[in-house]
Amino acid sequence: LVNCAGIARDQVSWKMSDDEWADVIDVNLSGVFRMTRACCAVMRPRQRGAIVNIASINGIRGKFGQANYAASKGGVIALTKTLARELARDGIRVNAIAPGLIDTPMTKSLPPDVREQAIAGSLLGRIGRPEDVGAAVLFLASPLAAFITGQVLTVDGGQLVDEGDRPVFHFPGLVALGVAVAYLLQLEGSLHGNRMIYSSPQIQEMVHLEERLGQLTTQSISVQNSANH
């Protein structure tokens, strides 16, 4: 389950209406709870599952004019950690992703100076792309993250680092993990032109998840032994 629905109704707190507050909380936070509750009815009897909630770096640091949005995303982070504790006994992992500014239809309507400020605050010097978040979702939903639960992974181009905030994703050896994954892909895959063919069931499952998430990719991926899915 990937909980990614979200809306924004930006306004300073002393001018924010009850409807502007309630609409954002209902979609961004209550929606995550309701979808998770419904899916648990299927996942718990199977004793397996992976849930990825889309939060925001503004749920970590707060944001002027976004009391409702920041509160909803902060709530998603707290809910993620609580669900991880409750559902671990059922073999269900629950993690969250906290993106920075991502180039989506919702953010395209932001004033140019806001977008420029986000770019200036990114160590990588750009706004995030949907596929940046999709890749993080793919990882957390895949068998490669089988021993990770209750965590929040920031996908923000280094915005929080630049602001001096402490990272939320406490995963020792994250760089080593990246090297290991790259090595695993190199070991398990063989390039044929621009097609990648994988043999490992774990890698096949990861690719299968990628296709289901509809992540944009520049490679055409062929999976051997599809019966293993």
Disulfide bonds with the S-S distance in Angstrom:
none
